[in-house]
């Protein structure tokens, strides 16, 4: 247990600190952005929130560290569990937190249909390009040509652009940033909470010190600089060819809407 006191400790189970994340991991930065966003919106505790996660490194962000109701589910099943919670308790803000393997890989089908129905959830996906906790296998988001334990000669597949996919399905809010864009991540989380309805998806690209940066022969700080070097604002990416965009991190807000979410639509149907 840490003896250091911090204003955000009111949201944390300090008896579990420090976290179990690897040194240099970006998950702590994402956790800080989430809690600081909630704090800046005026919340004094997390009673109005439920956090749902699956399996993987990022799934440990809320549980056991957040002083809130948290649900740790099966691998890839965080979104349908969160949907059930939201349907039973629509008064709560239900936030799903997971990695790219959990959300876009194992749980990809759930991601698609939750976005399609504009379900009233916030999903924060921490993308570290790999299945980190299970051994460093290739993931749907792994860059083309990248070597993993299951693609030792280089990944032959183009990565899935989750933000473009989710935006095309009609989600209310979609944005992508890296952990080097801390203020933007925080402000996107605040914006998603303030919208208060529909499907809101935020992807945060982060480094994995054990499986990615080490494999690339980089220190965590060097990999963070690599992320910045390979980042392109969405406004500029629109003018680039597919080849020019390949393996670049395209950041920014993909879509913003305040149209009715699934629960509001369902109520109108059943109430006539």
C-alpha positions as YAML, in Angstrom:
chain: A
units: angstrom
residues:
- id: 1
  name: UNK
  ca: [0.00, 0.00, 0.00]
- id: 2
  name: UNK
  ca: [1.28, 3.42, -0.97]
- id: 3
  name: UNK
  ca: [1.62, 6.12, 1.71]
- id: 4
  name: UNK
  ca: [1.54, 8.86, -0.94]
- id: 5
  name: UNK
  ca: [-1.73, 10.82, -1.06]
- id: 6
  name: UNK
  ca: [-3.15, 12.16, -4.30]
- id: 7
  name: UNK
  ca: [-6.46, 13.92, -5.11]
- id: 8
  name: UNK
  ca: [-7.49, 10.98, -7.31]
- id: 9
  name: UNK
  ca: [-7.01, 8.50, -4.47]
- id: 10
  name: UNK
  ca: [-10.66, 9.10, -3.51]
- id: 11
  name: UNK
  ca: [-11.51, 7.02, -6.60]
- id: 12
  name: UNK
  ca: [-8.99, 4.26, -5.88]
- id: 13
  name: UNK
  ca: [-8.65, 1.26, -3.60]
- id: 14
  name: UNK
  ca: [-5.26, 2.39, -2.34]
- id: 15
  name: UNK
  ca: [-4.69, -0.91, -0.55]
- id: 16
  name: UNK
  ca: [-4.02, -2.45, -3.99]
- id: 17
  name: UNK
  ca: [-1.44, 0.17, -5.02]
- id: 18
  name: UNK
  ca: [1.02, 0.18, -6.66]
- id: 19
  name: UNK
  ca: [-0.54, -1.51, -9.67]
- id: 20
  name: UNK
  ca: [0.61, -4.77, -11.22]
- id: 21
  name: UNK
  ca: [1.27, -3.15, -14.61]
- id: 22
  name: UNK
  ca: [4.73, -3.55, -16.14]
- id: 23
  name: UNK
  ca: [7.11, -0.58, -15.74]
- id: 24
  name: UNK
  ca: [6.53, 1.80, -18.63]
- id: 25
  name: UNK
  ca: [3.08, 0.41, -19.45]
- id: 26
  name: UNK
  ca: [0.54, 2.99, -20.63]
- id: 27
  name: UNK
  ca: [-2.38, 1.52, -18.70]
- id: 28
  name: UNK
  ca: [-1.68, 3.72, -15.67]
- id: 29
  name: UNK
  ca: [-1.84, 6.80, -17.90]
- id: 30
  name: UNK
  ca: [-5.21, 5.69, -19.27]
- id: 31
  name: UNK
  ca: [-6.51, 5.03, -15.75]
- id: 32
  name: UNK
  ca: [-5.40, 8.51, -14.70]
- id: 33
  name: UNK
  ca: [-7.13, 10.11, -17.69]
- id: 34
  name: UNK
  ca: [-10.39, 8.30, -16.90]
- id: 35
  name: UNK
  ca: [-10.42, 9.29, -13.24]
- id: 36
  name: UNK
  ca: [-9.28, 12.85, -13.87]
- id: 37
  name: UNK
  ca: [-12.02, 13.29, -16.48]
- id: 38
  name: UNK
  ca: [-14.62, 12.09, -13.99]
- id: 39
  name: UNK
  ca: [-13.18, 14.35, -11.29]
- id: 40
  name: UNK
  ca: [-13.19, 17.41, -13.57]
- id: 41
  name: UNK
  ca: [-16.86, 16.78, -14.34]
- id: 42
  name: UNK
  ca: [-17.57, 17.32, -10.65]
- id: 43
  name: UNK
  ca: [-18.05, 13.75, -9.40]
- id: 44
  name: UNK
  ca: [-16.86, 13.14, -5.84]
- id: 45
  name: UNK
  ca: [-17.17, 9.35, -6.07]
- id: 46
  name: UNK
  ca: [-17.95, 6.62, -8.59]
- id: 47
  name: UNK
  ca: [-21.44, 5.66, -7.42]
- id: 48
  name: UNK
  ca: [-23.00, 6.63, -10.75]
- id: 49
  name: UNK
  ca: [-20.59, 4.43, -12.71]
- id: 50
  name: UNK
  ca: [-20.16, 0.73, -13.41]
- id: 51
  name: UNK
  ca: [-16.94, -0.48, -15.04]
- id: 52
  name: UNK
  ca: [-16.90, -3.71, -17.04]
- id: 53
  name: UNK
  ca: [-13.82, -5.45, -18.38]
- id: 54
  name: UNK
  ca: [-12.86, -8.78, -19.89]
- id: 55
  name: UNK
  ca: [-9.47, -10.50, -19.91]
- id: 56
  name: UNK
  ca: [-6.13, -8.88, -20.67]
- id: 57
  name: UNK
  ca: [-3.77, -6.25, -19.33]
- id: 58
  name: UNK
  ca: [-6.11, -3.31, -19.95]
- id: 59
  name: UNK
  ca: [-8.97, -5.18, -18.30]
- id: 60
  name: UNK
  ca: [-7.11, -4.69, -15.02]
- id: 61
  name: UNK
  ca: [-7.42, -0.91, -15.22]
- id: 62
  name: UNK
  ca: [-10.73, -0.69, -13.31]
- id: 63
  name: UNK
  ca: [-10.58, -3.94, -11.35]
- id: 64
  name: UNK
  ca: [-9.44, -4.12, -8.61]
- id: 65
  name: UNK
  ca: [-8.15, -0.53, -8.51]
- id: 66
  name: UNK
  ca: [-11.26, 1.64, -8.97]
- id: 67
  name: UNK
  ca: [-13.37, 2.23, -5.88]
- id: 68
  name: UNK
  ca: [-16.53, 1.41, -7.80]
- id: 69
  name: UNK
  ca: [-18.78, -1.40, -8.93]
- id: 70
  name: UNK
  ca: [-16.66, -3.39, -11.36]
- id: 71
  name: UNK
  ca: [-17.42, -6.56, -13.28]
- id: 72
  name: UNK
  ca: [-14.60, -8.75, -14.61]
- id: 73
  name: UNK
  ca: [-16.05, -10.98, -17.34]
- id: 74
  name: UNK
  ca: [-14.92, -13.68, -19.74]
- id: 75
  name: UNK
  ca: [-12.50, -12.86, -22.55]
- id: 76
  name: UNK
  ca: [-14.28, -10.80, -25.21]
- id: 77
  name: UNK
  ca: [-17.60, -10.70, -23.39]
- id: 78
  name: UNK
  ca: [-17.39, -7.33, -21.61]
- id: 79
  name: UNK
  ca: [-19.71, -5.51, -24.04]
- id: 80
  name: UNK
  ca: [-22.72, -7.89, -23.84]
- id: 81
  name: UNK
  ca: [-22.41, -8.00, -20.04]
- id: 82
  name: UNK
  ca: [-22.30, -4.21, -19.99]
- id: 83
  name: UNK
  ca: [-25.38, -4.09, -22.22]
- id: 84
  name: UNK
  ca: [-27.27, -6.24, -19.73]
- id: 85
  name: UNK
  ca: [-26.25, -3.99, -16.84]
- id: 86
  name: UNK
  ca: [-27.31, -0.87, -18.74]
- id: 87
  name: UNK
  ca: [-30.70, -2.33, -19.63]
- id: 88
  name: UNK
  ca: [-31.36, -3.16, -15.97]
- id: 89
  name: UNK
  ca: [-29.90, 0.08, -14.60]
- id: 90
  name: UNK
  ca: [-30.22, 2.76, -17.29]
- id: 91
  name: UNK
  ca: [-29.57, 5.43, -14.64]
- id: 92
  name: UNK
  ca: [-25.91, 4.36, -14.39]
- id: 93
  name: UNK
  ca: [-23.06, 5.25, -16.74]
- id: 94
  name: UNK
  ca: [-21.65, 1.91, -17.84]
- id: 95
  name: UNK
  ca: [-18.06, 2.01, -19.11]
- id: 96
  name: UNK
  ca: [-16.27, -0.90, -20.78]
- id: 97
  name: UNK
  ca: [-12.46, -0.91, -20.58]
- id: 98
  name: UNK
  ca: [-10.37, -3.47, -22.44]
- id: 99
  name: UNK
  ca: [-7.55, -4.13, -24.84]
- id: 100
  name: UNK
  ca: [-7.59, -4.52, -28.60]
- id: 101
  name: UNK
  ca: [-7.52, -8.31, -28.37]
- id: 102
  name: UNK
  ca: [-10.43, -8.32, -25.95]
- id: 103
  name: UNK
  ca: [-12.57, -5.68, -27.69]
- id: 104
  name: UNK
  ca: [-11.69, -5.93, -31.40]
- id: 105
  name: UNK
  ca: [-10.50, -9.56, -31.54]
- id: 106
  name: UNK
  ca: [-12.32, -12.01, -29.29]
- id: 107
  name: UNK
  ca: [-15.18, -9.54, -28.74]
- id: 108
  name: UNK
  ca: [-15.26, -8.04, -32.23]
- id: 109
  name: UNK
  ca: [-18.74, -9.31, -33.05]
- id: 110
  name: UNK
  ca: [-20.13, -7.73, -29.88]
- id: 111
  name: UNK
  ca: [-18.40, -4.44, -30.71]
- id: 112
  name: UNK
  ca: [-20.00, -4.37, -34.16]
- id: 113
  name: UNK
  ca: [-23.54, -4.96, -32.99]
- id: 114
  name: UNK
  ca: [-23.37, -2.71, -29.93]
- id: 115
  name: UNK
  ca: [-22.24, 0.12, -32.22]
- id: 116
  name: UNK
  ca: [-24.89, -0.78, -34.81]
- id: 117
  name: UNK
  ca: [-27.71, -0.52, -32.28]
- id: 118
  name: UNK
  ca: [-26.10, 2.61, -30.78]
- id: 119
  name: UNK
  ca: [-26.19, 1.00, -27.35]
- id: 120
  name: UNK
  ca: [-25.85, 3.41, -24.45]
- id: 121
  name: UNK
  ca: [-22.30, 2.50, -23.44]
- id: 122
  name: UNK
  ca: [-18.84, 4.04, -23.33]
- id: 123
  name: UNK
  ca: [-16.11, 1.71, -24.59]
- id: 124
  name: UNK
  ca: [-12.46, 2.63, -23.99]
- id: 125
  name: UNK
  ca: [-10.15, 0.33, -25.95]
- id: 126
  name: UNK
  ca: [-6.45, 0.40, -25.12]
- id: 127
  name: UNK
  ca: [-4.67, -0.68, -28.30]
- id: 128
  name: UNK
  ca: [-1.15, -2.01, -27.80]
- id: 129
  name: UNK
  ca: [-1.12, -3.87, -31.17]
- id: 130
  name: UNK
  ca: [-0.92, -7.34, -29.65]
- id: 131
  name: UNK
  ca: [-2.29, -10.02, -27.32]
- id: 132
  name: UNK
  ca: [0.11, -9.01, -24.59]
- id: 133
  name: UNK
  ca: [-0.89, -10.95, -21.49]
- id: 134
  name: UNK
  ca: [-1.31, -14.29, -23.27]
- id: 135
  name: UNK
  ca: [2.11, -14.43, -24.91]
- id: 136
  name: UNK
  ca: [2.45, -11.75, -27.57]
- id: 137
  name: UNK
  ca: [0.35, -13.27, -30.35]
- id: 138
  name: UNK
  ca: [-0.78, -11.34, -33.44]
- id: 139
  name: UNK
  ca: [-3.99, -9.31, -32.96]
- id: 140
  name: UNK
  ca: [-6.46, -7.70, -35.40]
- id: 141
  name: UNK
  ca: [-4.70, -4.37, -34.78]
- id: 142
  name: UNK
  ca: [-1.11, -5.60, -35.26]
- id: 143
  name: UNK
  ca: [0.67, -3.46, -37.89]
- id: 144
  name: UNK
  ca: [1.44, -5.03, -41.26]
- id: 145
  name: UNK
  ca: [4.84, -6.72, -41.23]
- id: 146
  name: UNK
  ca: [5.21, -6.69, -37.45]
- id: 147
  name: UNK
  ca: [6.82, -9.78, -35.92]
- id: 148
  name: UNK
  ca: [4.95, -11.51, -33.10]
- id: 149
  name: UNK
  ca: [5.18, -14.96, -31.49]
- id: 150
  name: UNK
  ca: [2.64, -16.25, -34.02]
- id: 151
  name: UNK
  ca: [3.95, -14.26, -36.99]
- id: 152
  name: UNK
  ca: [7.73, -14.67, -36.58]
- id: 153
  name: UNK
  ca: [8.35, -13.65, -40.21]
- id: 154
  name: UNK
  ca: [6.05, -10.62, -40.06]
- id: 155
  name: UNK
  ca: [2.30, -10.08, -39.93]
- id: 156
  name: UNK
  ca: [0.85, -10.64, -43.45]
- id: 157
  name: UNK
  ca: [-2.49, -8.97, -42.62]
- id: 158
  name: UNK
  ca: [-3.51, -5.33, -42.69]
- id: 159
  name: UNK
  ca: [-4.69, -4.10, -39.27]
- id: 160
  name: UNK
  ca: [-8.33, -3.45, -38.49]
- id: 161
  name: UNK
  ca: [-9.25, 0.24, -38.20]
- id: 162
  name: UNK
  ca: [-11.68, -0.03, -35.31]
- id: 163
  name: UNK
  ca: [-12.56, 3.66, -35.24]
- id: 164
  name: UNK
  ca: [-13.48, 3.74, -38.93]
- id: 165
  name: UNK
  ca: [-15.53, 0.57, -38.47]
- id: 166
  name: UNK
  ca: [-17.43, 1.79, -35.40]
- id: 167
  name: UNK
  ca: [-18.06, 5.22, -36.94]
- id: 168
  name: UNK
  ca: [-19.49, 3.61, -40.08]
- id: 169
  name: UNK
  ca: [-22.01, 1.71, -37.96]
- id: 170
  name: UNK
  ca: [-23.60, 4.88, -36.57]
- id: 171
  name: UNK
  ca: [-22.07, 5.26, -33.11]
- id: 172
  name: UNK
  ca: [-22.67, 8.61, -31.44]
- id: 173
  name: UNK
  ca: [-19.02, 9.33, -30.71]
- id: 174
  name: UNK
  ca: [-15.75, 7.86, -31.96]
- id: 175
  name: UNK
  ca: [-12.21, 9.10, -31.32]
- id: 176
  name: UNK
  ca: [-8.64, 7.81, -31.35]
- id: 177
  name: UNK
  ca: [-5.61, 9.18, -29.51]
- id: 178
  name: UNK
  ca: [-2.33, 7.87, -28.14]
- id: 179
  name: UNK
  ca: [-1.21, 8.04, -24.54]
- id: 180
  name: UNK
  ca: [1.06, 10.89, -25.67]
- id: 181
  name: UNK
  ca: [-2.13, 12.90, -26.22]
- id: 182
  name: UNK
  ca: [-3.18, 12.78, -22.58]
- id: 183
  name: UNK
  ca: [-5.28, 15.96, -22.55]
- id: 184
  name: UNK
  ca: [-7.15, 14.88, -25.68]
- id: 185
  name: UNK
  ca: [-7.86, 11.46, -24.15]
- id: 186
  name: UNK
  ca: [-9.17, 13.08, -21.00]
- id: 187
  name: UNK
  ca: [-11.33, 15.58, -22.89]
- id: 188
  name: UNK
  ca: [-12.74, 12.83, -25.11]
- id: 189
  name: UNK
  ca: [-13.77, 10.86, -22.03]
- id: 190
  name: UNK
  ca: [-15.42, 13.96, -20.60]
- id: 191
  name: UNK
  ca: [-17.23, 14.56, -23.88]
- id: 192
  name: UNK
  ca: [-18.41, 10.94, -24.03]
- id: 193
  name: UNK
  ca: [-19.81, 11.15, -20.50]
- id: 194
  name: UNK
  ca: [-21.52, 14.49, -21.22]
- id: 195
  name: UNK
  ca: [-23.19, 13.14, -24.38]
- id: 196
  name: UNK
  ca: [-24.79, 10.64, -22.04]
- id: 197
  name: UNK
  ca: [-26.44, 8.40, -24.63]
- id: 198
  name: UNK
  ca: [-25.70, 6.11, -27.52]
- id: 199
  name: UNK
  ca: [-22.51, 4.22, -28.27]
- id: 200
  name: UNK
  ca: [-19.32, 6.15, -27.53]
- id: 201
  name: UNK
  ca: [-15.99, 4.60, -28.49]
- id: 202
  name: UNK
  ca: [-12.52, 5.88, -27.60]
- id: 203
  name: UNK
  ca: [-9.38, 4.08, -28.75]
- id: 204
  name: UNK
  ca: [-6.12, 4.87, -26.95]
- id: 205
  name: UNK
  ca: [-2.95, 3.60, -28.61]
- id: 206
  name: UNK
  ca: [-0.44, 2.57, -25.95]
- id: 207
  name: UNK
  ca: [2.93, 0.90, -25.70]
- id: 208
  name: UNK
  ca: [3.50, -2.62, -24.41]
- id: 209
  name: UNK
  ca: [6.97, -2.69, -22.93]
- id: 210
  name: UNK
  ca: [7.15, -6.49, -22.63]
- id: 211
  name: UNK
  ca: [5.81, -7.64, -26.00]
- id: 212
  name: UNK
  ca: [6.09, -4.75, -28.45]
- id: 213
  name: UNK
  ca: [8.70, -2.10, -27.70]
- id: 214
  name: UNK
  ca: [11.17, -4.71, -26.44]
- id: 215
  name: UNK
  ca: [10.67, -6.76, -29.63]
- id: 216
  name: UNK
  ca: [11.35, -3.61, -31.66]
- id: 217
  name: UNK
  ca: [14.53, -3.01, -29.66]
- id: 218
  name: UNK
  ca: [13.15, 0.17, -28.11]
- id: 219
  name: UNK
  ca: [12.96, 1.52, -24.59]
- id: 220
  name: UNK
  ca: [9.44, 2.65, -23.54]
- id: 221
  name: UNK
  ca: [10.44, 6.30, -24.03]
- id: 222
  name: UNK
  ca: [11.74, 5.54, -27.53]
- id: 223
  name: UNK
  ca: [8.53, 3.76, -28.45]
- id: 224
  name: UNK
  ca: [6.51, 6.73, -27.23]
- id: 225
  name: UNK
  ca: [8.53, 8.97, -29.54]
- id: 226
  name: UNK
  ca: [7.90, 6.44, -32.33]
- id: 227
  name: UNK
  ca: [4.16, 6.77, -31.73]
- id: 228
  name: UNK
  ca: [4.33, 10.55, -32.04]
- id: 229
  name: UNK
  ca: [6.44, 10.30, -35.21]
- id: 230
  name: UNK
  ca: [3.90, 7.95, -36.81]
- id: 231
  name: UNK
  ca: [0.81, 9.92, -35.80]
- id: 232
  name: UNK
  ca: [-1.31, 11.73, -38.38]
- id: 233
  name: UNK
  ca: [-4.37, 13.95, -37.65]
- id: 234
  name: UNK
  ca: [-7.52, 12.63, -39.29]
- id: 235
  name: UNK
  ca: [-7.90, 15.90, -41.21]
- id: 236
  name: UNK
  ca: [-4.60, 15.26, -43.03]
- id: 237
  name: UNK
  ca: [-5.08, 11.50, -43.41]
- id: 238
  name: UNK
  ca: [-8.12, 12.04, -45.65]
- id: 239
  name: UNK
  ca: [-5.85, 13.36, -48.40]
- id: 240
  name: UNK
  ca: [-3.40, 10.44, -48.26]
- id: 241
  name: UNK
  ca: [-3.48, 7.24, -50.28]
- id: 242
  name: UNK
  ca: [-4.00, 3.86, -48.63]
- id: 243
  name: UNK
  ca: [-0.29, 3.14, -49.01]
- id: 244
  name: UNK
  ca: [0.69, 6.46, -47.42]
- id: 245
  name: UNK
  ca: [-1.64, 5.77, -44.47]
- id: 246
  name: UNK
  ca: [-0.34, 2.25, -43.94]
- id: 247
  name: UNK
  ca: [0.88, 1.60, -40.38]
- id: 248
  name: UNK
  ca: [0.24, 5.22, -39.40]
- id: 249
  name: UNK
  ca: [-1.71, 6.12, -36.25]
- id: 250
  name: UNK
  ca: [-4.59, 8.33, -37.36]
- id: 251
  name: UNK
  ca: [-5.83, 10.40, -34.44]
- id: 252
  name: UNK
  ca: [-8.77, 12.70, -33.84]
- id: 253
  name: UNK
  ca: [-12.55, 12.59, -33.61]
- id: 254
  name: UNK
  ca: [-14.14, 10.41, -36.26]
- id: 255
  name: UNK
  ca: [-17.76, 11.25, -35.50]
- id: 256
  name: UNK
  ca: [-19.94, 13.15, -33.03]
- id: 257
  name: UNK
  ca: [-23.71, 12.89, -32.64]
- id: 258
  name: UNK
  ca: [-26.34, 13.20, -29.94]
- id: 259
  name: UNK
  ca: [-29.00, 11.07, -31.60]
- id: 260
  name: UNK
  ca: [-31.15, 8.85, -29.34]
- id: 261
  name: UNK
  ca: [-29.48, 5.73, -27.99]
- id: 262
  name: UNK
  ca: [-30.89, 2.22, -27.98]
- id: 263
  name: UNK
  ca: [-32.70, 2.54, -24.66]
- id: 264
  name: UNK
  ca: [-34.56, 5.69, -25.68]
- id: 265
  name: UNK
  ca: [-35.56, 4.14, -29.02]
- id: 266
  name: UNK
  ca: [-36.72, 0.96, -27.31]
- id: 267
  name: UNK
  ca: [-38.83, 2.91, -24.81]
- id: 268
  name: UNK
  ca: [-40.59, 4.80, -27.59]
- id: 269
  name: UNK
  ca: [-41.42, 1.53, -29.37]
- id: 270
  name: UNK
  ca: [-42.81, -0.22, -26.31]
- id: 271
  name: UNK
  ca: [-44.65, 2.82, -24.97]
- id: 272
  name: UNK
  ca: [-46.36, 3.37, -28.31]
...
